[in-house]
Amino acid sequence: MNDFLSPGSFVRLSGRPDWGIGQVQTVIGSRVTVNFEHGGKQLINTDRASLVAVDHGMFGR
């Protein structure tokens, strides 16, 4: 379930840790647009990929 995903939430993509922390821009069903530190803006299908919530206090933003 993606109940934790909302615009402004901070996440990591489990399959691409090199992209760093991302901030959720939009959520439409299972399609989530995320702007990653090192991966840029990406459209993620959460039916196929796992986003993990991150506490933004963890990295000083």
C-alpha distance matrix in Angstrom:
0.0 3.8 5.8 8.1 9.2 12.4 15.9 17.7 15.0 16.2 14.4 15.6 15.0 15.4 17.6 19.9 20.8 24.0 22.4 22.0 20.0 18.5 18.1 15.6 17.9 16.0 12.6 13.2 10.5 9.3 12.5 12.8 16.3 17.0 20.6 21.2 24.3 25.7 23.8 24.3 22.1 19.6 17.4 14.3 12.5 9.0 9.5 12.3 12.0 10.2 10.4 11.3 12.1 15.9 18.2 20.6 23.5 23.3 25.0 27.3 26.1
3.8 0.0 3.8 5.4 5.5 8.7 12.1 14.0 11.5 12.9 11.5 13.3 13.2 14.4 16.7 18.3 19.1 22.1 20.0 19.5 17.2 15.3 14.5 11.8 14.1 12.4 9.3 10.6 8.8 7.8 10.3 9.7 13.0 13.6 17.1 18.1 21.2 22.9 21.1 21.2 18.9 16.8 14.7 12.0 11.0 7.9 9.8 12.4 11.4 9.5 8.6 9.6 9.8 13.5 15.8 17.8 20.9 21.0 22.4 24.5 22.9
5.8 3.8 0.0 3.8 5.5 7.8 11.6 13.4 11.0 13.2 12.8 15.4 16.0 17.2 20.0 21.3 21.7 24.6 22.4 21.4 18.6 16.8 15.3 12.7 14.8 13.1 10.3 11.8 10.4 10.7 12.9 12.0 15.0 15.5 18.7 19.9 22.8 25.0 23.5 23.3 21.0 19.3 17.5 15.2 14.5 11.6 13.4 16.2 15.1 12.9 11.4 11.5 10.5 13.9 15.3 17.4 20.2 20.9 22.6 24.2 22.6
8.1 5.4 3.8 0.0 3.8 6.5 10.0 10.8 7.9 9.8 9.8 12.7 14.0 15.5 18.5 19.4 19.2 22.1 19.9 18.5 15.4 13.9 12.5 10.6 13.3 12.7 10.7 13.3 12.7 12.4 13.8 11.8 14.2 13.7 16.6 17.4 19.9 22.3 21.3 21.2 19.3 18.1 17.0 14.9 15.1 12.2 14.8 16.9 15.0 12.3 9.8 9.1 7.2 10.3 11.5 13.6 16.3 17.1 18.8 20.4 18.9
9.2 5.5 5.5 3.8 0.0 3.8 7.0 8.5 6.2 8.5 8.5 11.5 12.5 14.8 17.4 17.8 18.1 20.5 17.9 16.9 13.9 11.6 9.8 7.2 9.7 8.9 7.2 10.2 10.4 10.1 10.7 8.3 10.4 10.3 13.4 14.7 17.6 20.0 18.6 18.1 15.9 14.8 13.5 11.9 12.5 10.4 13.5 15.4 13.5 11.5 8.7 9.3 7.8 10.7 12.4 13.5 16.9 17.6 18.6 20.2 18.2
12.4 8.7 7.8 6.5 3.8 0.0 3.8 6.2 5.6 9.0 10.3 13.7 15.1 17.8 20.2 20.1 20.3 22.3 19.3 18.2 14.9 12.2 9.4 6.5 7.8 7.1 6.4 9.7 11.1 11.8 11.6 9.0 10.2 10.4 13.0 15.1 17.8 20.5 19.3 18.1 15.6 15.2 14.1 13.4 14.5 13.1 16.2 18.2 16.5 14.8 11.9 12.5 10.4 12.5 13.5 13.7 17.0 18.5 19.1 20.0 17.5
15.9 12.1 11.6 10.0 7.0 3.8 0.0 3.8 5.6 8.8 10.8 14.2 15.7 18.9 21.0 20.2 20.4 21.7 18.4 17.4 14.1 11.0 7.5 4.9 4.9 5.5 7.0 10.5 12.9 13.6 12.3 9.2 9.0 8.9 10.7 13.4 15.9 18.8 17.7 15.9 13.5 13.9 13.4 13.7 15.4 14.9 18.3 19.8 17.9 16.7 13.5 14.3 12.2 13.4 14.2 13.4 16.7 18.5 18.4 18.9 15.8
17.7 14.0 13.4 10.8 8.5 6.2 3.8 0.0 3.8 6.5 9.6 13.1 15.4 18.6 20.9 19.7 19.2 20.4 17.2 15.5 12.0 9.4 5.8 5.3 6.4 8.6 10.4 14.1 16.3 16.5 15.2 11.7 10.9 9.4 10.1 12.2 13.9 17.3 16.9 15.4 13.7 14.7 15.1 15.4 17.6 16.9 20.5 21.6 19.1 17.5 13.9 13.8 11.2 11.3 11.5 10.0 13.3 15.3 15.1 15.2 12.1
15.0 11.5 11.0 7.9 6.2 5.6 5.6 3.8 0.0 3.8 6.6 10.3 12.8 15.6 18.3 17.6 16.9 18.6 15.8 13.9 10.3 8.3 5.6 5.3 8.3 9.9 10.5 14.3 15.6 15.3 14.6 11.1 11.2 9.3 10.7 11.8 13.7 16.8 16.5 15.7 14.3 14.6 14.9 14.2 16.3 14.8 18.4 19.4 16.7 14.5 10.9 10.3 7.4 7.9 8.6 8.2 11.7 13.1 13.5 14.5 12.1
16.2 12.9 13.2 9.8 8.5 9.0 8.8 6.5 3.8 0.0 3.8 7.3 10.4 13.0 15.8 14.7 13.5 15.2 12.6 10.3 6.6 5.6 4.5 6.3 9.7 12.0 12.8 16.5 17.7 16.5 15.6 12.0 11.7 8.8 9.5 9.3 10.8 13.9 14.0 13.9 13.3 13.7 14.7 13.8 16.3 14.9 18.6 18.9 15.7 13.3 9.5 8.5 6.1 5.3 6.8 6.1 9.9 10.4 10.5 12.1 10.2
14.4 11.5 12.8 9.8 8.5 10.3 10.8 9.6 6.6 3.8 0.0 3.8 6.7 9.3 12.1 11.4 10.5 12.8 10.5 8.7 5.8 5.2 6.3 7.3 11.0 12.7 12.8 16.2 16.7 14.8 14.2 10.9 11.1 8.3 9.6 8.7 10.7 12.9 12.5 13.3 12.8 12.3 13.2 11.5 13.8 12.2 15.8 15.7 12.2 9.8 6.1 5.3 4.5 5.0 8.2 8.7 12.2 11.6 11.8 14.2 13.0
15.6 13.3 15.4 12.7 11.5 13.7 14.2 13.1 10.3 7.3 3.8 0.0 3.8 6.1 8.8 7.8 6.8 9.5 7.9 6.4 5.2 6.0 8.7 10.0 13.5 15.1 15.1 18.1 18.4 15.8 15.1 12.3 12.3 9.4 10.4 8.3 10.1 11.2 10.8 12.6 12.8 11.9 13.2 11.2 13.6 12.2 15.4 14.4 10.7 8.5 5.6 5.2 6.6 6.8 10.4 11.0 14.1 12.4 12.3 15.4 14.8
15.0 13.2 16.0 14.0 12.5 15.1 15.7 15.4 12.8 10.4 6.7 3.8 0.0 3.8 5.5 5.4 6.3 9.0 7.7 8.1 8.1 8.1 10.9 11.3 14.3 15.4 15.0 17.3 17.2 14.2 13.5 11.3 11.7 9.5 11.1 9.2 11.6 11.7 10.3 12.4 12.4 10.4 11.3 8.9 11.0 9.9 12.8 11.2 7.4 6.1 4.7 6.3 9.1 10.3 14.0 14.7 17.9 16.1 15.9 19.0 18.3
15.4 14.4 17.2 15.5 14.8 17.8 18.9 18.6 15.6 13.0 9.3 6.1 3.8 0.0 3.8 5.6 6.1 9.6 9.8 10.0 10.6 11.5 14.4 14.8 18.0 18.8 17.9 20.0 19.3 16.0 16.0 14.4 15.3 13.3 14.9 12.6 14.5 14.2 13.1 15.7 16.0 13.8 14.5 11.6 12.8 11.2 13.3 11.3 7.6 5.8 6.2 6.8 10.3 11.5 15.2 16.5 19.2 16.9 17.2 20.6 20.5
17.6 16.7 20.0 18.5 17.4 20.2 21.0 20.9 18.3 15.8 12.1 8.8 5.5 3.8 0.0 3.8 6.3 8.8 9.4 11.0 12.5 13.1 16.2 16.6 19.3 20.0 19.3 20.9 20.3 16.7 16.3 15.2 15.8 14.1 15.5 13.1 15.1 13.9 12.2 15.2 15.7 13.2 14.0 11.3 12.5 11.8 13.4 10.5 7.4 7.5 8.8 10.3 13.8 14.9 18.6 19.6 22.4 20.0 19.7 23.2 23.0
19.9 18.3 21.3 19.4 17.8 20.1 20.2 19.7 17.6 14.7 11.4 7.8 5.4 5.6 3.8 0.0 3.8 5.3 5.7 7.9 10.1 11.0 14.5 15.5 18.0 19.3 19.4 21.4 21.4 18.1 17.0 15.2 14.9 12.6 13.1 10.3 11.7 10.1 8.8 12.1 13.3 11.5 13.3 11.5 13.7 13.6 15.8 13.1 9.8 10.0 9.9 11.3 14.1 14.4 17.9 18.2 20.9 18.6 17.7 21.0 20.6
20.8 19.1 21.7 19.2 18.1 20.3 20.4 19.2 16.9 13.5 10.5 6.8 6.3 6.1 6.3 3.8 0.0 3.8 5.4 5.6 8.3 10.4 14.0 15.8 18.7 20.5 20.7 23.3 23.4 20.3 19.3 17.0 16.6 13.7 13.6 10.2 10.7 9.6 9.7 13.0 14.7 13.7 15.8 14.1 16.5 15.9 18.4 16.0 12.5 11.5 10.6 10.7 13.0 12.4 15.6 15.8 18.1 15.5 14.5 18.0 18.2
24.0 22.1 24.6 22.1 20.5 22.3 21.7 20.4 18.6 15.2 12.8 9.5 9.0 9.6 8.8 5.3 3.8 0.0 3.8 5.4 9.0 11.0 14.8 16.9 19.3 21.5 22.3 24.9 25.4 22.4 20.9 18.5 17.3 14.3 13.3 9.7 9.2 7.0 7.7 11.4 13.9 13.5 16.3 15.4 18.3 18.3 20.9 18.3 15.0 14.6 13.6 14.0 15.9 14.9 17.8 17.2 19.5 16.9 15.1 18.3 18.4
22.4 20.0 22.4 19.9 17.9 19.3 18.4 17.2 15.8 12.6 10.5 7.9 7.7 9.8 9.4 5.7 5.4 3.8 0.0 3.8 6.7 7.8 11.5 13.5 15.7 18.0 19.1 21.7 22.7 20.0 18.0 15.4 13.8 10.7 9.5 5.9 6.2 4.5 4.5 7.9 10.2 10.1 13.2 12.8 16.0 16.4 19.3 17.2 13.9 13.6 12.0 12.9 14.4 13.6 16.5 15.5 18.2 16.3 14.4 17.1 16.5
22.0 19.5 21.4 18.5 16.9 18.2 17.4 15.5 13.9 10.3 8.7 6.4 8.1 10.0 11.0 7.9 5.6 5.4 3.8 0.0 3.8 6.5 10.1 12.9 15.5 18.2 19.3 22.4 23.3 20.9 19.2 16.2 14.8 11.2 9.9 6.2 5.5 5.9 7.4 9.9 12.0 12.4 15.2 14.5 17.7 17.4 20.6 18.9 15.3 14.1 11.8 11.5 12.3 10.7 13.2 12.1 14.6 12.5 10.6 13.5 13.2
20.0 17.2 18.6 15.4 13.9 14.9 14.1 12.0 10.3 6.6 5.8 5.2 8.1 10.6 12.5 10.1 8.3 9.0 6.7 3.8 0.0 3.8 6.9 9.9 12.9 15.6 16.8 20.2 21.3 19.3 17.8 14.4 13.1 9.4 8.4 5.6 5.7 8.1 9.1 10.4 11.6 12.2 14.6 13.9 17.1 16.3 19.9 18.9 15.2 13.5 10.5 9.8 9.6 7.8 10.0 8.8 11.7 10.4 8.8 11.5 10.6
18.5 15.3 16.8 13.9 11.6 12.2 11.0 9.4 8.3 5.6 5.2 6.0 8.1 11.5 13.1 11.0 10.4 11.0 7.8 6.5 3.8 0.0 3.8 6.5 9.2 12.0 13.5 16.8 18.3 16.5 14.7 11.1 9.5 5.8 5.1 3.8 6.0 8.6 8.4 8.5 8.7 9.4 11.5 11.3 14.6 14.3 18.0 17.4 14.1 12.9 9.6 10.0 9.6 9.0 11.3 9.9 13.4 13.0 11.6 13.6 11.7
18.1 14.5 15.3 12.5 9.8 9.4 7.5 5.8 5.6 4.5 6.3 8.7 10.9 14.4 16.2 14.5 14.0 14.8 11.5 10.1 6.9 3.8 0.0 3.8 6.3 9.4 11.4 15.0 16.9 15.9 14.0 10.2 8.6 5.4 5.3 6.5 8.5 11.7 11.3 10.2 9.3 10.4 11.9 12.1 15.2 14.8 18.7 18.8 15.8 14.5 11.0 11.4 9.9 9.6 11.1 9.4 13.1 13.7 12.6 13.8 11.1
15.6 11.8 12.7 10.6 7.2 6.5 4.9 5.3 5.3 6.3 7.3 10.0 11.3 14.8 16.6 15.5 15.8 16.9 13.5 12.9 9.9 6.5 3.8 0.0 3.8 5.9 7.6 11.2 13.3 12.6 10.8 7.0 6.0 4.4 6.5 8.7 11.7 14.3 13.0 11.6 9.5 9.7 9.9 10.1 12.7 12.4 16.1 16.8 14.4 13.4 10.1 11.3 10.1 11.1 12.9 12.0 15.8 16.6 16.0 17.2 14.5
17.9 14.1 14.8 13.3 9.7 7.8 4.9 6.4 8.3 9.7 11.0 13.5 14.3 18.0 19.3 18.0 18.7 19.3 15.7 15.5 12.9 9.2 6.3 3.8 0.0 3.8 7.1 10.3 13.2 13.3 10.8 7.5 5.3 5.5 6.9 10.3 13.1 15.6 14.1 11.7 8.9 9.7 9.7 11.1 13.7 14.2 17.7 18.6 16.7 16.3 13.4 15.0 13.9 14.8 16.3 14.9 18.5 19.7 18.8 19.5 16.3
16.0 12.4 13.1 12.7 8.9 7.1 5.5 8.6 9.9 12.0 12.7 15.1 15.4 18.8 20.0 19.3 20.5 21.5 18.0 18.2 15.6 12.0 9.4 5.9 3.8 0.0 3.8 6.6 9.8 10.5 8.1 5.7 5.2 7.3 9.9 13.2 16.4 18.5 16.4 14.3 11.0 10.7 9.2 10.4 12.0 12.6 15.7 17.2 16.0 15.9 13.6 15.6 14.9 16.6 18.3 17.6 21.2 22.3 21.9 22.8 19.7
12.6 9.3 10.3 10.7 7.2 6.4 7.0 10.4 10.5 12.8 12.8 15.1 15.0 17.9 19.3 19.4 20.7 22.3 19.1 19.3 16.8 13.5 11.4 7.6 7.1 3.8 0.0 3.8 6.2 7.2 6.0 4.5 6.6 9.0 12.4 15.1 18.6 20.5 18.1 16.6 13.3 12.1 9.7 9.6 10.1 10.1 12.8 14.9 14.2 14.1 12.2 14.5 14.1 16.6 18.5 18.6 22.2 23.1 23.2 24.4 21.7
13.2 10.6 11.8 13.3 10.2 9.7 10.5 14.1 14.3 16.5 16.2 18.1 17.3 20.0 20.9 21.4 23.3 24.9 21.7 22.4 20.2 16.8 15.0 11.2 10.3 6.6 3.8 0.0 3.8 6.1 5.2 6.3 8.7 11.9 15.3 18.0 21.7 23.2 20.5 19.0 15.4 13.7 10.5 10.5 9.9 10.5 12.2 14.8 15.0 15.6 14.5 17.2 17.2 20.0 22.1 22.3 26.0 26.8 26.9 28.2 25.5
10.5 8.8 10.4 12.7 10.4 11.1 12.9 16.3 15.6 17.7 16.7 18.4 17.2 19.3 20.3 21.4 23.4 25.4 22.7 23.3 21.3 18.3 16.9 13.3 13.2 9.8 6.2 3.8 0.0 3.8 5.5 7.7 11.0 13.9 17.6 19.8 23.5 24.8 22.0 21.1 17.8 15.4 12.0 10.9 9.0 8.8 9.7 12.8 13.6 14.2 13.9 16.5 17.0 20.3 22.6 23.5 27.0 27.5 28.0 29.7 27.3
9.3 7.8 10.7 12.4 10.1 11.8 13.6 16.5 15.3 16.5 14.8 15.8 14.2 16.0 16.7 18.1 20.3 22.4 20.0 20.9 19.3 16.5 15.9 12.6 13.3 10.5 7.2 6.1 3.8 0.0 3.8 6.3 10.0 12.4 16.2 17.8 21.6 22.5 19.6 19.2 16.2 13.3 10.0 7.9 5.5 5.1 6.2 9.1 9.9 10.8 11.0 14.1 15.3 18.7 21.5 22.4 26.0 26.1 26.5 28.5 26.5
12.5 10.3 12.9 13.8 10.7 11.6 12.3 15.2 14.6 15.6 14.2 15.1 13.5 16.0 16.3 17.0 19.3 20.9 18.0 19.2 17.8 14.7 14.0 10.8 10.8 8.1 6.0 5.2 5.5 3.8 0.0 3.8 6.7 9.8 13.3 15.4 19.2 20.0 17.0 16.1 12.9 10.1 6.6 5.7 4.8 6.4 8.4 10.1 10.3 11.7 11.3 14.7 15.8 18.6 21.4 21.7 25.5 25.6 25.5 27.4 25.0
12.8 9.7 12.0 11.8 8.3 9.0 9.2 11.7 11.1 12.0 10.9 12.3 11.3 14.4 15.2 15.2 17.0 18.5 15.4 16.2 14.4 11.1 10.2 7.0 7.5 5.7 4.5 6.3 7.7 6.3 3.8 0.0 3.8 6.3 10.0 12.1 15.9 17.1 14.4 13.4 10.3 8.2 5.7 5.1 6.4 7.2 10.4 11.5 10.5 10.9 9.4 12.4 13.0 15.5 18.1 18.2 22.0 22.2 21.9 23.7 21.3
16.3 13.0 15.0 14.2 10.4 10.2 9.0 10.9 11.2 11.7 11.1 12.3 11.7 15.3 15.8 14.9 16.6 17.3 13.8 14.8 13.1 9.5 8.6 6.0 5.3 5.2 6.6 8.7 11.0 10.0 6.7 3.8 0.0 3.8 6.9 9.7 13.3 14.6 12.0 10.3 6.9 5.6 4.4 6.1 8.9 10.3 13.6 14.0 12.5 13.1 11.2 13.9 14.2 15.9 18.3 17.6 21.4 21.7 20.8 22.3 19.6
17.0 13.6 15.5 13.7 10.3 10.4 8.9 9.4 9.3 8.8 8.3 9.4 9.5 13.3 14.1 12.6 13.7 14.3 10.7 11.2 9.4 5.8 5.4 4.4 5.5 7.3 9.0 11.9 13.9 12.4 9.8 6.3 3.8 0.0 3.8 6.1 9.8 11.4 9.3 8.0 5.6 5.4 6.5 7.3 10.7 11.4 15.1 14.9 12.6 12.5 9.8 12.0 12.1 13.0 15.5 14.5 18.2 18.3 17.2 18.8 16.3
20.6 17.1 18.7 16.6 13.4 13.0 10.7 10.1 10.7 9.5 9.6 10.4 11.1 14.9 15.5 13.1 13.6 13.3 9.5 9.9 8.4 5.1 5.3 6.5 6.9 9.9 12.4 15.3 17.6 16.2 13.3 10.0 6.9 3.8 0.0 3.8 6.8 8.8 7.4 5.3 4.1 6.3 8.9 10.4 14.1 15.0 18.6 18.1 15.4 15.3 12.6 14.1 13.9 13.9 15.9 14.0 17.6 17.6 15.8 17.1 14.5
21.2 18.1 19.9 17.4 14.7 15.1 13.4 12.2 11.8 9.3 8.7 8.3 9.2 12.6 13.1 10.3 10.2 9.7 5.9 6.2 5.6 3.8 6.5 8.7 10.3 13.2 15.1 18.0 19.8 17.8 15.4 12.1 9.7 6.1 3.8 0.0 3.8 5.6 4.9 4.9 6.1 7.5 10.7 11.3 15.0 15.6 19.1 17.9 14.8 14.5 11.8 12.9 13.2 12.5 14.8 13.1 16.4 15.7 13.6 15.5 13.6
24.3 21.2 22.8 19.9 17.6 17.8 15.9 13.9 13.7 10.8 10.7 10.1 11.6 14.5 15.1 11.7 10.7 9.2 6.2 5.5 5.7 6.0 8.5 11.7 13.1 16.4 18.6 21.7 23.5 21.6 19.2 15.9 13.3 9.8 6.8 3.8 0.0 3.8 5.9 6.4 8.9 11.0 14.4 15.1 18.7 19.1 22.6 21.3 18.0 17.4 14.7 15.0 15.0 13.4 15.1 12.8 15.4 14.6 11.8 13.4 11.9
25.7 22.9 25.0 22.3 20.0 20.5 18.8 17.3 16.8 13.9 12.9 11.2 11.7 14.2 13.9 10.1 9.6 7.0 4.5 5.9 8.1 8.6 11.7 14.3 15.6 18.5 20.5 23.2 24.8 22.5 20.0 17.1 14.6 11.4 8.8 5.6 3.8 0.0 3.8 5.9 9.4 10.9 14.5 15.2 18.8 19.6 22.8 20.9 17.7 17.6 15.6 16.4 17.1 15.8 18.0 16.1 18.6 17.2 14.4 16.4 15.4
23.8 21.1 23.5 21.3 18.6 19.3 17.7 16.9 16.5 14.0 12.5 10.8 10.3 13.1 12.2 8.8 9.7 7.7 4.5 7.4 9.1 8.4 11.3 13.0 14.1 16.4 18.1 20.5 22.0 19.6 17.0 14.4 12.0 9.3 7.4 4.9 5.9 3.8 0.0 3.8 6.7 7.4 11.1 12.0 15.6 16.9 19.9 17.9 15.1 15.6 14.0 15.7 16.8 16.4 19.0 17.5 20.5 19.3 17.0 19.1 17.6
24.3 21.2 23.3 21.2 18.1 18.1 15.9 15.4 15.7 13.9 13.3 12.6 12.4 15.7 15.2 12.1 13.0 11.4 7.9 9.9 10.4 8.5 10.2 11.6 11.7 14.3 16.6 19.0 21.1 19.2 16.1 13.4 10.3 8.0 5.3 4.9 6.4 5.9 3.8 0.0 3.8 6.3 10.1 12.0 15.8 17.4 20.6 19.1 16.6 17.3 15.3 17.1 17.7 17.4 19.6 17.7 20.9 20.3 17.9 19.4 17.3
22.1 18.9 21.0 19.3 15.9 15.6 13.5 13.7 14.3 13.3 12.8 12.8 12.4 16.0 15.7 13.3 14.7 13.9 10.2 12.0 11.6 8.7 9.3 9.5 8.9 11.0 13.3 15.4 17.8 16.2 12.9 10.3 6.9 5.6 4.1 6.1 8.9 9.4 6.7 3.8 0.0 3.8 7.0 9.6 13.3 15.2 18.4 17.4 15.4 16.2 14.3 16.6 17.1 17.4 19.8 18.1 21.6 21.4 19.4 20.8 18.3
19.6 16.8 19.3 18.1 14.8 15.2 13.9 14.7 14.6 13.7 12.3 11.9 10.4 13.8 13.2 11.5 13.7 13.5 10.1 12.4 12.2 9.4 10.4 9.7 9.7 10.7 12.1 13.7 15.4 13.3 10.1 8.2 5.6 5.4 6.3 7.5 11.0 10.9 7.4 6.3 3.8 0.0 3.8 6.1 9.7 11.9 14.9 13.8 12.0 13.4 12.1 15.0 16.2 17.2 20.1 19.1 22.7 22.2 20.7 22.6 20.4
17.4 14.7 17.5 17.0 13.5 14.1 13.4 15.1 14.9 14.7 13.2 13.2 11.3 14.5 14.0 13.3 15.8 16.3 13.2 15.2 14.6 11.5 11.9 9.9 9.7 9.2 9.7 10.5 12.0 10.0 6.6 5.7 4.4 6.5 8.9 10.7 14.4 14.5 11.1 10.1 7.0 3.8 0.0 3.8 6.7 9.5 12.1 11.6 10.7 12.5 11.7 15.1 16.4 18.2 21.1 20.6 24.4 24.1 23.1 25.0 22.7
14.3 12.0 15.2 14.9 11.9 13.4 13.7 15.4 14.2 13.8 11.5 11.2 8.9 11.6 11.3 11.5 14.1 15.4 12.8 14.5 13.9 11.3 12.1 10.1 11.1 10.4 9.6 10.5 10.9 7.9 5.7 5.1 6.1 7.3 10.4 11.3 15.1 15.2 12.0 12.0 9.6 6.1 3.8 0.0 3.8 5.9 8.8 8.2 7.0 8.8 8.5 12.2 14.1 16.4 19.7 19.8 23.5 22.9 22.4 24.7 22.8
12.5 11.0 14.5 15.1 12.5 14.5 15.4 17.6 16.3 16.3 13.8 13.6 11.0 12.8 12.5 13.7 16.5 18.3 16.0 17.7 17.1 14.6 15.2 12.7 13.7 12.0 10.1 9.9 9.0 5.5 4.8 6.4 8.9 10.7 14.1 15.0 18.7 18.8 15.6 15.8 13.3 9.7 6.7 3.8 0.0 3.8 5.4 5.6 6.2 8.6 9.5 13.3 15.4 18.3 21.6 22.3 25.9 25.3 25.2 27.7 25.8
9.0 7.9 11.6 12.2 10.4 13.1 14.9 16.9 14.8 14.9 12.2 12.2 9.9 11.2 11.8 13.6 15.9 18.3 16.4 17.4 16.3 14.3 14.8 12.4 14.2 12.6 10.1 10.5 8.8 5.1 6.4 7.2 10.3 11.4 15.0 15.6 19.1 19.6 16.9 17.4 15.2 11.9 9.5 5.9 3.8 0.0 3.8 5.2 4.9 5.9 7.1 10.5 12.8 16.0 19.4 20.6 24.1 23.4 23.8 26.4 24.9
9.5 9.8 13.4 14.8 13.5 16.2 18.3 20.5 18.4 18.6 15.8 15.4 12.8 13.3 13.4 15.8 18.4 20.9 19.3 20.6 19.9 18.0 18.7 16.1 17.7 15.7 12.8 12.2 9.7 6.2 8.4 10.4 13.6 15.1 18.6 19.1 22.6 22.8 19.9 20.6 18.4 14.9 12.1 8.8 5.4 3.8 0.0 3.8 6.1 7.9 10.2 13.4 15.9 19.3 22.6 24.1 27.6 26.7 27.3 30.0 28.6
12.3 12.4 16.2 16.9 15.4 18.2 19.8 21.6 19.4 18.9 15.7 14.4 11.2 11.3 10.5 13.1 16.0 18.3 17.2 18.9 18.9 17.4 18.8 16.8 18.6 17.2 14.9 14.8 12.8 9.1 10.1 11.5 14.0 14.9 18.1 17.9 21.3 20.9 17.9 19.1 17.4 13.8 11.6 8.2 5.6 5.2 3.8 0.0 3.8 7.0 10.0 13.3 16.4 19.4 23.0 24.3 27.7 26.4 26.7 29.6 28.4
12.0 11.4 15.1 15.0 13.5 16.5 17.9 19.1 16.7 15.7 12.2 10.7 7.4 7.6 7.4 9.8 12.5 15.0 13.9 15.3 15.2 14.1 15.8 14.4 16.7 16.0 14.2 15.0 13.6 9.9 10.3 10.5 12.5 12.6 15.4 14.8 18.0 17.7 15.1 16.6 15.4 12.0 10.7 7.0 6.2 4.9 6.1 3.8 0.0 3.8 6.6 9.9 13.2 15.9 19.6 20.9 24.2 22.8 23.0 26.0 25.0
10.2 9.5 12.9 12.3 11.5 14.8 16.7 17.5 14.5 13.3 9.8 8.5 6.1 5.8 7.5 10.0 11.5 14.6 13.6 14.1 13.5 12.9 14.5 13.4 16.3 15.9 14.1 15.6 14.2 10.8 11.7 10.9 13.1 12.5 15.3 14.5 17.4 17.6 15.6 17.3 16.2 13.4 12.5 8.8 8.6 5.9 7.9 7.0 3.8 0.0 3.8 6.4 9.9 12.7 16.4 18.1 21.2 19.7 20.4 23.5 22.7
10.4 8.6 11.4 9.8 8.7 11.9 13.5 13.9 10.9 9.5 6.1 5.6 4.7 6.2 8.8 9.9 10.6 13.6 12.0 11.8 10.5 9.6 11.0 10.1 13.4 13.6 12.2 14.5 13.9 11.0 11.3 9.4 11.2 9.8 12.6 11.8 14.7 15.6 14.0 15.3 14.3 12.1 11.7 8.5 9.5 7.1 10.2 10.0 6.6 3.8 0.0 3.8 6.6 9.4 13.0 14.5 17.7 16.6 17.2 20.1 19.1
11.3 9.6 11.5 9.1 9.3 12.5 14.3 13.8 10.3 8.5 5.3 5.2 6.3 6.8 10.3 11.3 10.7 14.0 12.9 11.5 9.8 10.0 11.4 11.3 15.0 15.6 14.5 17.2 16.5 14.1 14.7 12.4 13.9 12.0 14.1 12.9 15.0 16.4 15.7 17.1 16.6 15.0 15.1 12.2 13.3 10.5 13.4 13.3 9.9 6.4 3.8 0.0 3.8 6.4 10.0 12.1 15.0 13.6 14.8 17.8 17.4
12.1 9.8 10.5 7.2 7.8 10.4 12.2 11.2 7.4 6.1 4.5 6.6 9.1 10.3 13.8 14.1 13.0 15.9 14.4 12.3 9.6 9.6 9.9 10.1 13.9 14.9 14.1 17.2 17.0 15.3 15.8 13.0 14.2 12.1 13.9 13.2 15.0 17.1 16.8 17.7 17.1 16.2 16.4 14.1 15.4 12.8 15.9 16.4 13.2 9.9 6.6 3.8 0.0 3.8 6.8 9.1 12.0 11.4 13.0 15.4 14.8
15.9 13.5 13.9 10.3 10.7 12.5 13.4 11.3 7.9 5.3 5.0 6.8 10.3 11.5 14.9 14.4 12.4 14.9 13.6 10.7 7.8 9.0 9.6 11.1 14.8 16.6 16.6 20.0 20.3 18.7 18.6 15.5 15.9 13.0 13.9 12.5 13.4 15.8 16.4 17.4 17.4 17.2 18.2 16.4 18.3 16.0 19.3 19.4 15.9 12.7 9.4 6.4 3.8 0.0 3.8 5.9 8.5 7.6 9.2 11.8 11.6
18.2 15.8 15.3 11.5 12.4 13.5 14.2 11.5 8.6 6.8 8.2 10.4 14.0 15.2 18.6 17.9 15.6 17.8 16.5 13.2 10.0 11.3 11.1 12.9 16.3 18.3 18.5 22.1 22.6 21.5 21.4 18.1 18.3 15.5 15.9 14.8 15.1 18.0 19.0 19.6 19.8 20.1 21.1 19.7 21.6 19.4 22.6 23.0 19.6 16.4 13.0 10.0 6.8 3.8 0.0 3.8 5.4 5.6 8.1 9.8 9.8
20.6 17.8 17.4 13.6 13.5 13.7 13.4 10.0 8.2 6.1 8.7 11.0 14.7 16.5 19.6 18.2 15.8 17.2 15.5 12.1 8.8 9.9 9.4 12.0 14.9 17.6 18.6 22.3 23.5 22.4 21.7 18.2 17.6 14.5 14.0 13.1 12.8 16.1 17.5 17.7 18.1 19.1 20.6 19.8 22.3 20.6 24.1 24.3 20.9 18.1 14.5 12.1 9.1 5.9 3.8 0.0 3.8 5.3 6.0 6.9 6.1
23.5 20.9 20.2 16.3 16.9 17.0 16.7 13.3 11.7 9.9 12.2 14.1 17.9 19.2 22.4 20.9 18.1 19.5 18.2 14.6 11.7 13.4 13.1 15.8 18.5 21.2 22.2 26.0 27.0 26.0 25.5 22.0 21.4 18.2 17.6 16.4 15.4 18.6 20.5 20.9 21.6 22.7 24.4 23.5 25.9 24.1 27.6 27.7 24.2 21.2 17.7 15.0 12.0 8.5 5.4 3.8 0.0 3.8 5.5 5.3 6.3
23.3 21.0 20.9 17.1 17.6 18.5 18.5 15.3 13.1 10.4 11.6 12.4 16.1 16.9 20.0 18.6 15.5 16.9 16.3 12.5 10.4 13.0 13.7 16.6 19.7 22.3 23.1 26.8 27.5 26.1 25.6 22.2 21.7 18.3 17.6 15.7 14.6 17.2 19.3 20.3 21.4 22.2 24.1 22.9 25.3 23.4 26.7 26.4 22.8 19.7 16.6 13.6 11.4 7.6 5.6 5.3 3.8 0.0 3.8 5.9 8.1
25.0 22.4 22.6 18.8 18.6 19.1 18.4 15.1 13.5 10.5 11.8 12.3 15.9 17.2 19.7 17.7 14.5 15.1 14.4 10.6 8.8 11.6 12.6 16.0 18.8 21.9 23.2 26.9 28.0 26.5 25.5 21.9 20.8 17.2 15.8 13.6 11.8 14.4 17.0 17.9 19.4 20.7 23.1 22.4 25.2 23.8 27.3 26.7 23.0 20.4 17.2 14.8 13.0 9.2 8.1 6.0 5.5 3.8 0.0 3.8 6.0
27.3 24.5 24.2 20.4 20.2 20.0 18.9 15.2 14.5 12.1 14.2 15.4 19.0 20.6 23.2 21.0 18.0 18.3 17.1 13.5 11.5 13.6 13.8 17.2 19.5 22.8 24.4 28.2 29.7 28.5 27.4 23.7 22.3 18.8 17.1 15.5 13.4 16.4 19.1 19.4 20.8 22.6 25.0 24.7 27.7 26.4 30.0 29.6 26.0 23.5 20.1 17.8 15.4 11.8 9.8 6.9 5.3 5.9 3.8 0.0 3.8
26.1 22.9 22.6 18.9 18.2 17.5 15.8 12.1 12.1 10.2 13.0 14.8 18.3 20.5 23.0 20.6 18.2 18.4 16.5 13.2 10.6 11.7 11.1 14.5 16.3 19.7 21.7 25.5 27.3 26.5 25.0 21.3 19.6 16.3 14.5 13.6 11.9 15.4 17.6 17.3 18.3 20.4 22.7 22.8 25.8 24.9 28.6 28.4 25.0 22.7 19.1 17.4 14.8 11.6 9.8 6.1 6.3 8.1 6.0 3.8 0.0
